Amino acid sequence: MKEELGILFIHGAGLGNYIWNDLKSNLKYSTLMIEFPNRNTGDKTNSKLSFEDYVTKAISNTASFEKQKVIVITHSIGGLIGLRIAEYLKSKTIGFVGIGSAIPDNGKSFVSCLPFPQRLILPLVMQFAGTKPPKSVIEKGLCNDLNPFQVKEVVEKFTAESKRLYTDNSKIKIPNVNKLYVELINDKEFPVSVQKKMAKNLNCKNIVTLESGHLPMLSVPEKLAEILNQFIHICLENDLKNN
């Protein structure tokens, strides 16, 4: 069964699949790290992309991942993309994880997940200032518990996304599989109150809290890997029972 299982990772906005490297080395299974379009190629490259363009690119990345069973692990805005991938993979999907992930109501956008007044302010900010925050904002919001080397990497590699990644509505389907939500209690980007609502939207009763900022795969990869390995084991056991 181990050889048949693949772990699929989806990162958040502005980031890249490099964030999973330390975590991946602590997992026991084959992995595929989805990459958003046009990483590190300038601030305007993605400006005309729609949310569906991101979904299409992510799904195309899965074509070479020939595994019979897949667990989808998402982070932040990657939650929206991950739900669409899980639906596309259908019965191959045996587990879904949200790590501080955005899980909107069906037919809504990422922005709809934010508390008032942020959900009103963010589209205006992006309209005038773009989607790449100043260095100080990235450091405070994404990197509050990272070491200096990690902070430098996140800041230097941060890629501007299309505004539509945040604002386009998406029809989503919550998968009827084993689910886990990892709640990040020191997250400066996504408040715990929002994360609790996201777990509820995911219809997820299996919630684990982690003392981490927004990027636990960088700050506490061993602790996160322990949580994920336990969840993966449960998914495999349940799948074996059901088949």
C-alpha positions as CSV (number, residue, x, y, z in Angstrom):
1,M,0.0,0.0,0.0
2,K,2.9,2.4,0.8
3,E,4.1,2.2,-2.8
4,E,0.6,3.0,-4.1
5,L,0.2,6.2,-1.9
6,G,1.3,9.7,-2.9
7,I,1.3,12.9,-0.9
8,L,0.4,16.0,-2.8
9,F,1.4,19.4,-1.4
10,I,-0.1,22.8,-2.4
11,H,1.6,25.9,-1.1
12,G,0.0,29.3,-0.4
13,A,0.1,32.7,-2.2
14,G,3.4,34.3,-3.0
15,L,5.3,31.2,-1.9
16,G,6.7,28.2,-3.8
17,N,7.1,24.5,-3.4
18,Y,10.5,25.1,-1.7
19,I,8.6,25.6,1.6
20,W,7.9,21.9,1.8
21,N,11.5,20.7,1.4
22,D,12.3,20.2,5.2
23,L,8.9,18.6,5.8
24,K,9.2,16.3,2.9
25,S,12.4,14.7,4.2
26,N,10.5,13.8,7.4
27,L,7.7,12.0,5.7
28,K,7.7,8.3,4.7
29,Y,5.9,8.5,1.4
30,S,6.3,9.7,-2.2
31,T,5.5,13.3,-2.6
32,L,4.5,15.8,-5.4
33,M,4.8,19.5,-4.7
34,I,2.5,21.5,-6.8
35,E,3.9,24.8,-8.0
36,F,1.9,27.9,-8.8
37,P,2.6,29.6,-12.2
38,N,5.6,31.8,-12.9
39,R,7.6,31.6,-9.6
40,N,10.2,34.3,-9.2
41,T,9.7,35.8,-12.7
42,G,8.7,39.4,-11.7
43,D,5.8,41.2,-10.3
44,K,3.5,41.4,-13.4
45,T,3.8,38.0,-14.9
46,N,0.7,36.6,-13.3
47,S,-1.4,39.7,-13.4
48,K,-3.8,38.4,-16.1
49,L,-4.3,34.9,-14.7
50,S,-7.7,33.9,-13.4
51,F,-8.3,31.6,-10.5
52,E,-9.2,28.9,-13.0
53,D,-5.8,29.3,-14.6
54,Y,-4.2,28.4,-11.3
55,V,-6.5,25.4,-11.0
56,T,-5.7,24.2,-14.5
57,K,-1.9,24.6,-13.9
58,A,-2.1,22.7,-10.6
59,I,-4.2,19.8,-12.1
60,S,-1.7,19.5,-15.0
61,N,1.1,19.0,-12.5
62,T,-0.6,15.9,-11.2
63,A,-0.5,14.1,-14.6
64,S,2.8,12.5,-14.0
65,F,2.0,11.4,-10.4
66,E,0.9,7.9,-11.1
67,K,-0.3,6.9,-7.6
68,Q,-3.5,4.9,-6.9
69,K,-4.2,6.7,-3.6
70,V,-3.5,10.4,-2.9
71,I,-3.6,12.5,0.2
72,V,-3.9,16.3,-0.6
73,I,-2.1,18.6,1.9
74,T,-2.8,22.3,1.5
75,H,-1.6,25.5,3.0
76,S,-3.3,28.9,3.2
77,I,-4.9,29.9,-0.1
78,G,-3.8,26.5,-1.4
79,G,-6.9,25.1,0.3
80,L,-9.1,26.4,-2.5
81,I,-6.9,24.9,-5.2
82,G,-6.6,21.6,-3.2
83,L,-10.3,21.2,-3.0
84,R,-10.6,21.4,-6.8
85,I,-7.7,18.9,-7.2
86,A,-9.3,16.5,-4.7
87,E,-12.5,16.6,-6.7
88,Y,-10.6,16.1,-10.0
89,L,-8.8,13.0,-8.6
90,K,-12.1,11.6,-7.3
91,S,-11.8,8.2,-5.7
92,K,-8.0,8.4,-5.6
93,T,-8.3,11.0,-2.9
94,I,-8.3,9.3,0.5
95,G,-7.4,12.2,2.7
96,F,-7.4,16.0,2.9
97,V,-5.4,18.3,5.2
98,G,-5.7,22.0,5.7
99,I,-2.7,23.7,7.4
100,G,-4.1,27.1,8.2
101,S,-5.9,26.7,5.0
102,A,-8.6,28.9,3.4
103,I,-11.9,26.9,2.9
104,P,-14.6,29.3,1.8
105,D,-18.3,28.7,1.5
106,N,-19.2,27.0,-1.8
107,G,-19.2,29.6,-4.6
108,K,-17.2,32.1,-2.7
109,S,-13.6,33.5,-3.0
110,F,-10.5,33.6,-0.7
111,V,-11.4,37.2,0.2
112,S,-14.7,36.0,1.6
113,C,-12.8,34.0,4.3
114,L,-11.3,37.1,5.8
115,P,-12.9,38.8,8.8
116,F,-14.5,42.2,8.5
117,P,-13.1,44.8,7.6
118,Q,-10.2,43.0,5.9
119,R,-12.4,41.4,3.3
120,L,-13.4,44.9,2.2
121,I,-10.0,46.4,2.5
122,L,-7.9,43.8,0.7
123,P,-9.4,44.1,-2.8
124,L,-8.8,47.9,-2.6
125,V,-5.2,47.5,-1.4
126,M,-4.5,45.0,-4.2
127,Q,-6.1,47.4,-6.7
128,F,-3.7,50.2,-5.9
129,A,-0.6,48.4,-4.4
130,G,-0.6,45.0,-6.1
131,T,-0.3,41.6,-4.5
132,K,3.3,41.8,-3.3
133,P,3.4,43.3,0.2
134,P,6.4,45.4,1.4
135,K,9.3,43.5,2.9
136,S,8.3,44.5,6.4
137,V,4.8,43.2,6.0
138,I,6.0,39.9,4.7
139,E,8.4,39.6,7.6
140,K,5.7,40.4,10.2
141,G,2.9,38.4,8.7
142,L,4.5,35.3,7.2
143,C,7.9,35.1,9.0
144,N,7.2,36.0,12.7
145,D,8.7,32.7,14.0
146,L,11.3,31.9,11.3
147,N,15.1,32.2,11.6
148,P,16.9,35.0,9.6
149,F,17.9,32.6,6.8
150,Q,14.3,31.5,6.3
151,V,13.0,35.1,6.5
152,K,15.5,36.1,3.8
153,E,14.5,33.2,1.5
154,V,10.7,33.9,1.9
155,V,11.1,37.6,1.2
156,E,13.5,37.2,-1.8
157,K,11.4,34.4,-3.4
158,F,7.9,36.0,-2.8
159,T,6.0,36.1,-6.1
160,A,3.2,38.5,-6.9
161,E,0.0,36.7,-7.8
162,S,-3.0,37.6,-9.9
163,K,-5.6,39.6,-8.0
164,R,-8.1,37.2,-9.3
165,L,-6.5,34.3,-7.3
166,Y,-7.9,36.1,-4.3
167,T,-11.2,37.5,-5.6
168,D,-12.6,35.0,-8.1
169,N,-15.4,32.9,-6.8
170,S,-15.1,29.1,-7.0
171,K,-17.5,26.3,-6.8
172,I,-16.0,23.8,-4.4
173,K,-17.0,20.4,-3.1
174,I,-15.9,19.2,0.3
175,P,-14.5,15.7,-0.2
176,N,-16.1,12.8,1.8
177,V,-12.7,11.5,3.0
178,N,-10.7,11.5,6.2
179,K,-9.9,15.2,6.9
180,L,-7.5,17.0,9.2
181,Y,-7.2,20.7,10.0
182,V,-4.0,22.0,11.6
183,E,-4.7,25.2,13.5
184,L,-1.7,27.5,13.8
185,I,-2.1,29.4,17.1
186,N,0.6,32.0,16.4
187,D,-0.4,32.8,12.9
188,K,-0.3,36.5,12.2
189,E,-1.8,36.1,8.7
190,F,-4.9,34.0,9.4
191,P,-6.4,34.6,12.9
192,V,-7.3,31.5,14.9
193,S,-11.0,32.6,14.8
194,V,-10.8,32.4,11.0
195,Q,-9.1,29.1,11.1
196,K,-11.8,27.6,13.3
197,K,-14.4,28.8,10.8
198,M,-12.4,27.2,7.9
199,A,-12.2,23.9,9.8
200,K,-16.0,24.1,10.2
201,N,-16.4,24.8,6.5
202,L,-14.3,21.8,5.7
203,N,-16.7,19.7,7.9
204,C,-13.6,18.6,9.8
205,K,-13.9,17.4,13.4
206,N,-10.3,16.3,13.5
207,I,-8.4,19.5,14.5
208,V,-4.9,19.6,15.8
209,T,-3.4,22.8,17.3
210,L,0.3,23.6,16.6
211,E,2.3,26.3,18.2
212,S,3.5,27.9,15.0
213,G,3.2,31.0,12.8
214,H,1.9,30.9,9.3
215,L,4.7,28.6,8.0
216,P,5.0,25.6,10.2
217,M,6.6,23.5,7.4
218,L,9.6,25.9,7.9
219,S,9.5,26.7,11.6
220,V,8.6,23.3,13.1
221,P,8.8,20.7,10.2
222,E,9.5,17.8,12.6
223,K,6.4,18.4,14.7
224,L,4.2,19.0,11.6
225,A,5.6,15.8,10.0
226,E,4.7,13.8,13.1
227,I,1.1,15.0,12.9
228,L,0.9,14.3,9.2
229,N,2.5,10.8,9.5
230,Q,-0.1,9.9,12.1
231,F,-2.9,11.1,9.9
232,I,-1.6,9.3,6.8
233,H,-1.5,6.1,8.8
234,I,-5.1,6.6,9.8
235,C,-6.1,7.2,6.1
236,L,-4.4,4.1,5.0
237,E,-6.0,1.9,7.7
238,N,-9.5,3.3,6.9
239,D,-8.9,2.8,3.2
240,L,-7.9,-0.8,3.8
241,K,-11.0,-1.4,5.9
242,N,-13.2,0.0,3.2
243,N,-11.7,-2.0,0.4
